[in-house]
Amino acid sequence: MKKLLYSFVLFTICYSLNAQTNLYENPEFDEIAKGHEIIAVVPFKTQVKLRPKQMKDMTESQLYKLEKAEGEGIQTAMYSWFLKRKKRGKLENLNVQDPKTTTALLKRNDITYDNITDYTPQELAQILEVDAIISGEFETNKPMSEGASVVLGLLVGFWGSTNNAIINMTVHNAEDGILLWNYNKKVRGSMGSSPEDLINILMRKASRRLAYTKND
């Protein structure tokens, strides 16, 4: 029964992927990517846009913690997506920095979720000692994290609401900071959505245009 429900949830998300999509690929990305040995994913800046009625049951501090957790959830899901392809031998010459290492290095340089956008991708790449940075923004009307959704569903009535999400993902080159790839996608999901589901579905087609995984 659980497998059936999970499959239905994924079908619902997949079926809703006919919304707006914008993808940009730098014409030199393939060539530049050949020299990349390690990349890092930083937390995505997130906005969870709740209805006024829902906000009455939540403090600004709680909303901040929720948005921060969602941004870190997308970071971890993106790392896991690359890691699975690494295990399959799809990323033979490329490594992805563990988010724990990324977080520690950022913290060591006083870079937090609050001020990370004050730094350029090139500056972040130099601090993290990587060849490229994956970053982005995520906007949703309901948390993607299953655990948070369950708790908040009990508190502020998320049950039954459709999840509208917009993700804007970028890849920047470390050496000169140029934009290599940008993917902007609007998704309509459901209660069972998770950061992992979102990334897996988003990257299913987009990966064919991403230099690191074009042969996936």
CYANA upper distance limits for C-alpha pairs under 8 A (distance plus 0.5 A):
  1 MET  CA      5 LEU  CA      6.70
  2 LYS  CA      6 TYR  CA      6.56
  3 LYS  CA      7 SER  CA      6.58
  4 LEU  CA      8 PHE  CA      6.68
  5 LEU  CA      9 VAL  CA      6.74
  6 TYR  CA     10 LEU  CA      6.82
  6 TYR  CA    192 GLY  CA      7.85
  7 SER  CA     11 PHE  CA      6.59
  8 PHE  CA     12 THR  CA      6.61
  9 VAL  CA     13 ILE  CA      6.85
  9 VAL  CA    189 GLY  CA      8.32
  9 VAL  CA    190 SER  CA      7.15
  9 VAL  CA    191 MET  CA      8.44
  9 VAL  CA    192 GLY  CA      6.47
  9 VAL  CA    193 SER  CA      7.59
 10 LEU  CA     14 CYS  CA      6.53
 10 LEU  CA    193 SER  CA      8.24
 10 LEU  CA    197 ASP  CA      7.87
 11 PHE  CA     15 TYR  CA      6.35
 12 THR  CA     16 SER  CA      6.83
 12 THR  CA    189 GLY  CA      6.93
 12 THR  CA    190 SER  CA      7.59
 13 ILE  CA     17 LEU  CA      7.14
 13 ILE  CA    187 VAL  CA      7.85
 13 ILE  CA    188 ARG  CA      6.67
 13 ILE  CA    189 GLY  CA      5.06
 13 ILE  CA    190 SER  CA      7.40
 13 ILE  CA    193 SER  CA      8.25
 13 ILE  CA    201 ILE  CA      8.49
 14 CYS  CA    201 ILE  CA      7.39
 16 SER  CA    187 VAL  CA      6.88
 16 SER  CA    188 ARG  CA      5.77
 16 SER  CA    189 GLY  CA      7.37
 17 LEU  CA    186 LYS  CA      7.92
 17 LEU  CA    187 VAL  CA      6.15
 17 LEU  CA    188 ARG  CA      7.39
 19 ALA  CA    185 LYS  CA      7.91
 19 ALA  CA    186 LYS  CA      6.19
 19 ALA  CA    187 VAL  CA      7.06
 20 GLN  CA    185 LYS  CA      6.52
 20 GLN  CA    186 LYS  CA      6.21
 21 THR  CA    183 TYR  CA      8.08
 21 THR  CA    184 ASN  CA      6.28
 21 THR  CA    185 LYS  CA      5.16
 21 THR  CA    186 LYS  CA      7.22
 22 ASN  CA    182 ASN  CA      8.42
 22 ASN  CA    183 TYR  CA      6.39
 22 ASN  CA    184 ASN  CA      5.53
 22 ASN  CA    185 LYS  CA      6.99
 23 LEU  CA    181 TRP  CA      8.07
 23 LEU  CA    182 ASN  CA      6.16
 23 LEU  CA    183 TYR  CA      5.03
 23 LEU  CA    184 ASN  CA      6.79
 24 TYR  CA    181 TRP  CA      6.05
 24 TYR  CA    182 ASN  CA      5.50
 24 TYR  CA    183 TYR  CA      6.98
 25 GLU  CA     29 PHE  CA      7.45
 25 GLU  CA    180 LEU  CA      6.52
 25 GLU  CA    181 TRP  CA      5.14
 25 GLU  CA    182 ASN  CA      7.13
 25 GLU  CA    209 ARG  CA      7.83
 25 GLU  CA    210 LEU  CA      8.28
 26 ASN  CA    179 LEU  CA      7.53
 26 ASN  CA    180 LEU  CA      5.33
 26 ASN  CA    181 TRP  CA      6.57
 28 GLU  CA     32 ILE  CA      6.63
 28 GLU  CA    180 LEU  CA      8.27
 29 PHE  CA     33 ALA  CA      6.34
 29 PHE  CA    180 LEU  CA      6.09
 29 PHE  CA    181 TRP  CA      8.16
 29 PHE  CA    211 ALA  CA      6.90
 30 ASP  CA     34 LYS  CA      7.17
 30 ASP  CA    211 ALA  CA      5.66
 30 ASP  CA    212 TYR  CA      8.49
 31 GLU  CA     35 GLY  CA      8.17
 32 ILE  CA     36 HIS  CA      7.74
 33 ALA  CA    211 ALA  CA      6.99
 33 ALA  CA    212 TYR  CA      7.36
 36 HIS  CA     94 LEU  CA      7.21
 36 HIS  CA    131 ASP  CA      5.91
 36 HIS  CA    132 ALA  CA      7.82
 37 GLU  CA     93 ASN  CA      6.69
 37 GLU  CA     94 LEU  CA      5.24
 37 GLU  CA     95 ASN  CA      6.56
 37 GLU  CA    130 VAL  CA      8.25
 37 GLU  CA    131 ASP  CA      7.10
 38 ILE  CA     94 LEU  CA      6.05
 38 ILE  CA     95 ASN  CA      5.06
 38 ILE  CA     96 VAL  CA      6.00
 38 ILE  CA     97 GLN  CA      7.25
 38 ILE  CA    130 VAL  CA      5.81
 38 ILE  CA    131 ASP  CA      6.15
 38 ILE  CA    132 ALA  CA      7.72
 39 ILE  CA     94 LEU  CA      8.11
 39 ILE  CA     95 ASN  CA      6.98
 39 ILE  CA     96 VAL  CA      5.54
 39 ILE  CA     97 GLN  CA      6.66
 39 ILE  CA    130 VAL  CA      5.72
 39 ILE  CA    131 ASP  CA      6.02
 39 ILE  CA    132 ALA  CA      5.35
 39 ILE  CA    133 ILE  CA      6.43
 39 ILE  CA    134 ILE  CA      8.02
 40 ALA  CA     96 VAL  CA      6.25
 40 ALA  CA     97 GLN  CA      5.56
 40 ALA  CA     98 ASP  CA      8.19
 40 ALA  CA     99 PRO  CA      8.24
 40 ALA  CA    102 THR  CA      7.62
 40 ALA  CA    125 ALA  CA      8.33
 40 ALA  CA    128 LEU  CA      8.11
 40 ALA  CA    130 VAL  CA      6.99
 40 ALA  CA    132 ALA  CA      7.07
 40 ALA  CA    133 ILE  CA      5.72
 40 ALA  CA    134 ILE  CA      6.65
 41 VAL  CA     75 GLN  CA      6.43
 41 VAL  CA     78 MET  CA      7.74
 41 VAL  CA     79 TYR  CA      7.27
 41 VAL  CA     96 VAL  CA      8.40
 41 VAL  CA     97 GLN  CA      7.94
 41 VAL  CA     99 PRO  CA      7.62
 41 VAL  CA    102 THR  CA      8.28
 41 VAL  CA    133 ILE  CA      6.50
 41 VAL  CA    134 ILE  CA      5.16
 41 VAL  CA    135 SER  CA      6.56
 42 VAL  CA     72 GLU  CA      8.45
 42 VAL  CA     75 GLN  CA      6.49
 42 VAL  CA     99 PRO  CA      8.01
 42 VAL  CA    102 THR  CA      7.62
 42 VAL  CA    133 ILE  CA      7.85
 42 VAL  CA    134 ILE  CA      6.92
 42 VAL  CA    135 SER  CA      6.02
 43 PRO  CA     71 GLY  CA      5.64
 43 PRO  CA     72 GLU  CA      5.33
 43 PRO  CA     73 GLY  CA      8.34
 43 PRO  CA     74 ILE  CA      7.50
 43 PRO  CA     75 GLN  CA      5.51
 43 PRO  CA    113 TYR  CA      7.69
 43 PRO  CA    135 SER  CA      7.37
 43 PRO  CA    136 GLY  CA      8.34
 44 PHE  CA     71 GLY  CA      4.91
 44 PHE  CA     72 GLU  CA      7.09
 44 PHE  CA     74 ILE  CA      7.04
 44 PHE  CA     75 GLN  CA      6.91
 44 PHE  CA    135 SER  CA      6.45
 44 PHE  CA    136 GLY  CA      5.49
 44 PHE  CA    137 GLU  CA      5.67
 44 PHE  CA    138 PHE  CA      6.88
 45 LYS  CA     67 GLU  CA      8.35
 45 LYS  CA     68 LYS  CA      8.03
 45 LYS  CA     71 GLY  CA      6.16
 45 LYS  CA    113 TYR  CA      8.02
 45 LYS  CA    136 GLY  CA      7.00
 45 LYS  CA    137 GLU  CA      5.24
 45 LYS  CA    138 PHE  CA      6.64
 46 THR  CA     67 GLU  CA      5.84
 46 THR  CA     68 LYS  CA      7.33
 46 THR  CA     70 GLU  CA      7.20
 46 THR  CA     71 GLY  CA      5.89
 46 THR  CA    137 GLU  CA      6.28
 46 THR  CA    138 PHE  CA      5.15
 46 THR  CA    139 GLU  CA      6.13
 46 THR  CA    140 THR  CA      8.48
 47 GLN  CA     67 GLU  CA      6.48
 47 GLN  CA    138 PHE  CA      6.89
 47 GLN  CA    139 GLU  CA      5.22
 47 GLN  CA    140 THR  CA      6.88
 48 VAL  CA     63 LEU  CA      8.16
 48 VAL  CA     66 LEU  CA      8.40
 48 VAL  CA     67 GLU  CA      6.63
 48 VAL  CA    139 GLU  CA      6.44
 48 VAL  CA    140 THR  CA      5.51
 48 VAL  CA    141 ASN  CA      5.86
 48 VAL  CA    142 LYS  CA      6.76
 48 VAL  CA    143 PRO  CA      7.35
 49 LYS  CA    139 GLU  CA      7.90
 49 LYS  CA    140 THR  CA      6.61
 49 LYS  CA    141 ASN  CA      5.14
 49 LYS  CA    142 LYS  CA      7.73
 50 LEU  CA     54 GLN  CA      6.47
 50 LEU  CA     55 MET  CA      6.69
 50 LEU  CA    141 ASN  CA      6.04
 50 LEU  CA    142 LYS  CA      7.43
 51 ARG  CA     55 MET  CA      6.80
 51 ARG  CA    141 ASN  CA      8.48
 52 PRO  CA     56 LYS  CA      6.98
 53 LYS  CA     57 ASP  CA      7.98
 54 GLN  CA     58 MET  CA      7.44
 54 GLN  CA    156 VAL  CA      5.66
 54 GLN  CA    157 GLY  CA      7.68
 55 MET  CA     59 THR  CA      7.68
 55 MET  CA    156 VAL  CA      8.44
 57 ASP  CA    155 LEU  CA      7.63
 57 ASP  CA    156 VAL  CA      6.66
 58 MET  CA     62 GLN  CA      6.65
 58 MET  CA     63 LEU  CA      7.22
 58 MET  CA    156 VAL  CA      8.41
 59 THR  CA     63 LEU  CA      6.81
 60 GLU  CA     64 TYR  CA      6.61
 61 SER  CA     65 LYS  CA      6.77
 62 GLN  CA     66 LEU  CA      6.62
 63 LEU  CA     67 GLU  CA      6.65
 64 TYR  CA     68 LYS  CA      6.62
 65 LYS  CA     69 ALA  CA      6.56
 66 LEU  CA     70 GLU  CA      6.65
 66 LEU  CA    143 PRO  CA      8.25
 66 LEU  CA    148 ALA  CA      8.32
 67 GLU  CA     71 GLY  CA      6.68
 68 LYS  CA     72 GLU  CA      6.76
 68 LYS  CA    113 TYR  CA      7.50
 69 ALA  CA     73 GLY  CA      6.48
 70 GLU  CA     74 ILE  CA      6.84
 70 GLU  CA    143 PRO  CA      7.46
 70 GLU  CA    144 MET  CA      7.50
 70 GLU  CA    145 SER  CA      7.24
 70 GLU  CA    195 PRO  CA      8.43
 71 GLY  CA     75 GLN  CA      6.94
 71 GLY  CA    138 PHE  CA      7.74
 72 GLU  CA     76 THR  CA      6.72
 73 GLY  CA     77 ALA  CA      6.58
 73 GLY  CA    145 SER  CA      7.86
 73 GLY  CA    195 PRO  CA      6.56
 74 ILE  CA     78 MET  CA      6.56
 74 ILE  CA    195 PRO  CA      5.93
 74 ILE  CA    196 GLU  CA      8.07
 74 ILE  CA    199 ILE  CA      8.06
 75 GLN  CA     79 TYR  CA      6.78
 75 GLN  CA     99 PRO  CA      7.85
 76 THR  CA     80 SER  CA      6.65
 76 THR  CA     99 PRO  CA      7.10
 77 ALA  CA     81 TRP  CA      6.66
 77 ALA  CA    195 PRO  CA      6.35
 77 ALA  CA    196 GLU  CA      5.49
 77 ALA  CA    199 ILE  CA      7.05
 78 MET  CA     82 PHE  CA      6.96
 78 MET  CA    196 GLU  CA      8.17
 78 MET  CA    199 ILE  CA      6.86
 79 TYR  CA     83 LEU  CA      6.58
 79 TYR  CA     96 VAL  CA      7.46
 79 TYR  CA     97 GLN  CA      8.45
 79 TYR  CA     98 ASP  CA      7.81
 79 TYR  CA     99 PRO  CA      7.81
 80 SER  CA     84 LYS  CA      6.66
 81 TRP  CA     85 ARG  CA      7.25
 81 TRP  CA    196 GLU  CA      8.38
 81 TRP  CA    199 ILE  CA      7.87
 81 TRP  CA    200 ASN  CA      7.41
 82 PHE  CA     86 LYS  CA      6.70
 82 PHE  CA     96 VAL  CA      7.62
 83 LEU  CA     87 LYS  CA      6.78
 83 LEU  CA     96 VAL  CA      7.76
 84 LYS  CA     88 ARG  CA      6.92
 85 ARG  CA     89 GLY  CA      6.86
 85 ARG  CA     90 LYS  CA      5.64
 85 ARG  CA     91 LEU  CA      6.78
 85 ARG  CA    216 ASP  CA      8.32
 86 LYS  CA     90 LYS  CA      5.95
 86 LYS  CA     91 LEU  CA      5.25
 86 LYS  CA     92 GLU  CA      7.16
 86 LYS  CA     94 LEU  CA      8.43
 86 LYS  CA     95 ASN  CA      8.22
 90 LYS  CA    213 THR  CA      7.33
 90 LYS  CA    215 ASN  CA      7.93
 90 LYS  CA    216 ASP  CA      6.83
 91 LEU  CA     95 ASN  CA      7.83
 91 LEU  CA    212 TYR  CA      7.46
 91 LEU  CA    213 THR  CA      7.74
 94 LEU  CA    212 TYR  CA      8.44
 97 GLN  CA    101 THR  CA      7.27
 97 GLN  CA    102 THR  CA      7.20
 98 ASP  CA    102 THR  CA      6.88
 99 PRO  CA    103 THR  CA      6.45
100 LYS  CA    104 ALA  CA      6.64
101 THR  CA    105 LEU  CA      6.65
102 THR  CA    106 LEU  CA      6.66
102 THR  CA    128 LEU  CA      7.07
103 THR  CA    107 LYS  CA      6.53
104 ALA  CA    108 ARG  CA      6.58
105 LEU  CA    109 ASN  CA      7.00
105 LEU  CA    127 ILE  CA      7.71
105 LEU  CA    128 LEU  CA      6.84
106 LEU  CA    110 ASP  CA      6.85
106 LEU  CA    111 ILE  CA      5.45
106 LEU  CA    112 THR  CA      7.40
106 LEU  CA    127 ILE  CA      7.94
106 LEU  CA    128 LEU  CA      7.92
107 LYS  CA    111 ILE  CA      5.85
107 LYS  CA    112 THR  CA      6.92
109 ASN  CA    127 ILE  CA      8.35
111 ILE  CA    115 ASN  CA      6.66
111 ILE  CA    116 ILE  CA      6.20
112 THR  CA    116 ILE  CA      6.15
115 ASN  CA    119 TYR  CA      8.14
119 TYR  CA    123 GLU  CA      6.58
119 TYR  CA    124 LEU  CA      6.99
120 THR  CA    124 LEU  CA      6.82
120 THR  CA    177 GLY  CA      8.21
121 PRO  CA    125 ALA  CA      6.54
121 PRO  CA    133 ILE  CA      6.74
121 PRO  CA    172 HIS  CA      6.78
121 PRO  CA    173 ASN  CA      8.34
121 PRO  CA    174 ALA  CA      7.60
121 PRO  CA    177 GLY  CA      6.63
122 GLN  CA    126 GLN  CA      6.81
122 GLN  CA    133 ILE  CA      8.39
122 GLN  CA    172 HIS  CA      7.91
122 GLN  CA    173 ASN  CA      7.54
122 GLN  CA    174 ALA  CA      5.42
122 GLN  CA    175 GLU  CA      7.38
122 GLN  CA    176 ASP  CA      7.15
122 GLN  CA    177 GLY  CA      5.11
123 GLU  CA    127 ILE  CA      6.86
123 GLU  CA    174 ALA  CA      8.43
124 LEU  CA    128 LEU  CA      6.62
124 LEU  CA    133 ILE  CA      8.00
125 ALA  CA    129 GLU  CA      6.18
125 ALA  CA    130 VAL  CA      5.79
125 ALA  CA    131 ASP  CA      7.13
125 ALA  CA    132 ALA  CA      6.78
125 ALA  CA    133 ILE  CA      6.49
125 ALA  CA    174 ALA  CA      5.81
126 GLN  CA    130 VAL  CA      7.19
126 GLN  CA    174 ALA  CA      7.39
130 VAL  CA    174 ALA  CA      7.41
131 ASP  CA    173 ASN  CA      6.90
131 ASP  CA    174 ALA  CA      5.46
131 ASP  CA    175 GLU  CA      7.61
132 ALA  CA    171 VAL  CA      7.17
132 ALA  CA    172 HIS  CA      6.05
132 ALA  CA    173 ASN  CA      5.16
132 ALA  CA    174 ALA  CA      5.37
133 ILE  CA    170 THR  CA      8.49
133 ILE  CA    171 VAL  CA      6.12
133 ILE  CA    172 HIS  CA      5.83
133 ILE  CA    173 ASN  CA      7.24
133 ILE  CA    174 ALA  CA      7.42
134 ILE  CA    169 MET  CA      7.60
134 ILE  CA    170 THR  CA      6.12
134 ILE  CA    171 VAL  CA      5.10
134 ILE  CA    172 HIS  CA      7.18
135 SER  CA    169 MET  CA      6.41
135 SER  CA    170 THR  CA      5.98
135 SER  CA    171 VAL  CA      7.19
136 GLY  CA    167 ILE  CA      7.77
136 GLY  CA    168 ASN  CA      5.77
136 GLY  CA    169 MET  CA      4.85
136 GLY  CA    170 THR  CA      6.31
137 GLU  CA    167 ILE  CA      6.35
137 GLU  CA    168 ASN  CA      5.66
137 GLU  CA    169 MET  CA      7.19
138 PHE  CA    165 ALA  CA      7.67
138 PHE  CA    166 ILE  CA      6.29
138 PHE  CA    167 ILE  CA      5.06
138 PHE  CA    168 ASN  CA      6.93
139 GLU  CA    165 ALA  CA      5.97
139 GLU  CA    166 ILE  CA      5.61
139 GLU  CA    167 ILE  CA      6.97
140 THR  CA    144 MET  CA      8.48
140 THR  CA    163 ASN  CA      7.31
140 THR  CA    164 ASN  CA      5.99
140 THR  CA    165 ALA  CA      4.75
140 THR  CA    166 ILE  CA      6.96
141 ASN  CA    163 ASN  CA      6.61
141 ASN  CA    164 ASN  CA      6.29
141 ASN  CA    165 ALA  CA      7.39
142 LYS  CA    149 SER  CA      7.96
142 LYS  CA    158 PHE  CA      7.68
142 LYS  CA    162 THR  CA      8.48
142 LYS  CA    163 ASN  CA      6.13
142 LYS  CA    164 ASN  CA      7.87
143 PRO  CA    148 ALA  CA      7.05
143 PRO  CA    149 SER  CA      6.20
143 PRO  CA    163 ASN  CA      8.48
144 MET  CA    148 ALA  CA      8.30
144 MET  CA    149 SER  CA      7.47
144 MET  CA    163 ASN  CA      8.44
144 MET  CA    193 SER  CA      6.18
144 MET  CA    194 SER  CA      5.18
144 MET  CA    195 PRO  CA      6.22
145 SER  CA    149 SER  CA      6.53
145 SER  CA    193 SER  CA      7.86
145 SER  CA    194 SER  CA      5.56
145 SER  CA    195 PRO  CA      6.77
146 GLU  CA    150 VAL  CA      6.70
146 GLU  CA    191 MET  CA      8.30
146 GLU  CA    192 GLY  CA      7.12
146 GLU  CA    193 SER  CA      7.45
146 GLU  CA    194 SER  CA      6.34
147 GLY  CA    151 VAL  CA      6.94
148 ALA  CA    152 LEU  CA      6.36
149 SER  CA    153 GLY  CA      6.03
149 SER  CA    158 PHE  CA      7.69
149 SER  CA    191 MET  CA      7.97
150 VAL  CA    154 LEU  CA      6.97
151 VAL  CA    155 LEU  CA      7.00
152 LEU  CA    156 VAL  CA      6.11
152 LEU  CA    157 GLY  CA      7.63
152 LEU  CA    158 PHE  CA      7.19
153 GLY  CA    157 GLY  CA      5.35
153 GLY  CA    158 PHE  CA      4.85
153 GLY  CA    159 TRP  CA      5.90
154 LEU  CA    158 PHE  CA      8.06
154 LEU  CA    159 TRP  CA      8.42
159 TRP  CA    191 MET  CA      7.66
160 GLY  CA    190 SER  CA      8.45
160 GLY  CA    191 MET  CA      7.46
161 SER  CA    190 SER  CA      7.75
161 SER  CA    191 MET  CA      7.72
162 THR  CA    188 ARG  CA      7.43
162 THR  CA    189 GLY  CA      6.60
162 THR  CA    190 SER  CA      5.56
162 THR  CA    191 MET  CA      7.44
163 ASN  CA    187 VAL  CA      8.49
163 ASN  CA    188 ARG  CA      6.11
163 ASN  CA    189 GLY  CA      5.34
163 ASN  CA    190 SER  CA      5.80
163 ASN  CA    191 MET  CA      7.51
164 ASN  CA    186 LYS  CA      7.97
164 ASN  CA    187 VAL  CA      6.47
164 ASN  CA    188 ARG  CA      5.22
164 ASN  CA    189 GLY  CA      6.94
165 ALA  CA    186 LYS  CA      6.26
165 ALA  CA    187 VAL  CA      5.60
165 ALA  CA    188 ARG  CA      6.78
165 ALA  CA    189 GLY  CA      8.25
166 ILE  CA    184 ASN  CA      7.80
166 ILE  CA    185 LYS  CA      6.21
166 ILE  CA    186 LYS  CA      4.86
166 ILE  CA    187 VAL  CA      6.65
167 ILE  CA    183 TYR  CA      8.35
167 ILE  CA    184 ASN  CA      6.22
167 ILE  CA    185 LYS  CA      5.98
167 ILE  CA    186 LYS  CA      7.02
168 ASN  CA    182 ASN  CA      7.70
168 ASN  CA    183 TYR  CA      6.20
168 ASN  CA    184 ASN  CA      4.81
168 ASN  CA    185 LYS  CA      7.07
169 MET  CA    182 ASN  CA      6.13
169 MET  CA    183 TYR  CA      5.60
169 MET  CA    184 ASN  CA      6.84
170 THR  CA    179 LEU  CA      7.77
170 THR  CA    180 LEU  CA      8.04
170 THR  CA    181 TRP  CA      5.98
170 THR  CA    182 ASN  CA      4.89
170 THR  CA    183 TYR  CA      6.93
171 VAL  CA    179 LEU  CA      6.68
171 VAL  CA    180 LEU  CA      5.95
171 VAL  CA    181 TRP  CA      5.52
171 VAL  CA    182 ASN  CA      7.03
172 HIS  CA    177 GLY  CA      6.12
172 HIS  CA    178 ILE  CA      6.06
172 HIS  CA    179 LEU  CA      5.10
172 HIS  CA    180 LEU  CA      5.91
172 HIS  CA    181 TRP  CA      7.66
173 ASN  CA    177 GLY  CA      5.40
173 ASN  CA    178 ILE  CA      5.95
173 ASN  CA    179 LEU  CA      7.02
173 ASN  CA    180 LEU  CA      7.01
174 ALA  CA    178 ILE  CA      8.37
181 TRP  CA    210 LEU  CA      7.92
183 TYR  CA    206 ALA  CA      8.22
185 LYS  CA    202 LEU  CA      8.21
189 GLY  CA    193 SER  CA      6.72
193 SER  CA    197 ASP  CA      6.53
193 SER  CA    198 LEU  CA      7.44
194 SER  CA    198 LEU  CA      6.70
195 PRO  CA    199 ILE  CA      6.68
196 GLU  CA    200 ASN  CA      6.50
197 ASP  CA    201 ILE  CA      6.61
198 LEU  CA    202 LEU  CA      6.48
199 ILE  CA    203 MET  CA      6.36
200 ASN  CA    204 ARG  CA      6.55
201 ILE  CA    205 LYS  CA      8.35
202 LEU  CA    206 ALA  CA      7.10
203 MET  CA    207 SER  CA      5.65
204 ARG  CA    208 ARG  CA      8.30
205 LYS  CA    209 ARG  CA      8.23
206 ALA  CA    210 LEU  CA      7.04
207 SER  CA    211 ALA  CA      8.40
207 SER  CA    213 THR  CA      6.10
207 SER  CA    214 LYS  CA      6.48
207 SER  CA    216 ASP  CA      7.83
208 ARG  CA    213 THR  CA      7.00
208 ARG  CA    214 LYS  CA      4.90
208 ARG  CA    215 ASN  CA      7.58
208 ARG  CA    216 ASP  CA      7.63
209 ARG  CA    213 THR  CA      8.27
209 ARG  CA    214 LYS  CA      6.41
210 LEU  CA    214 LYS  CA      6.16
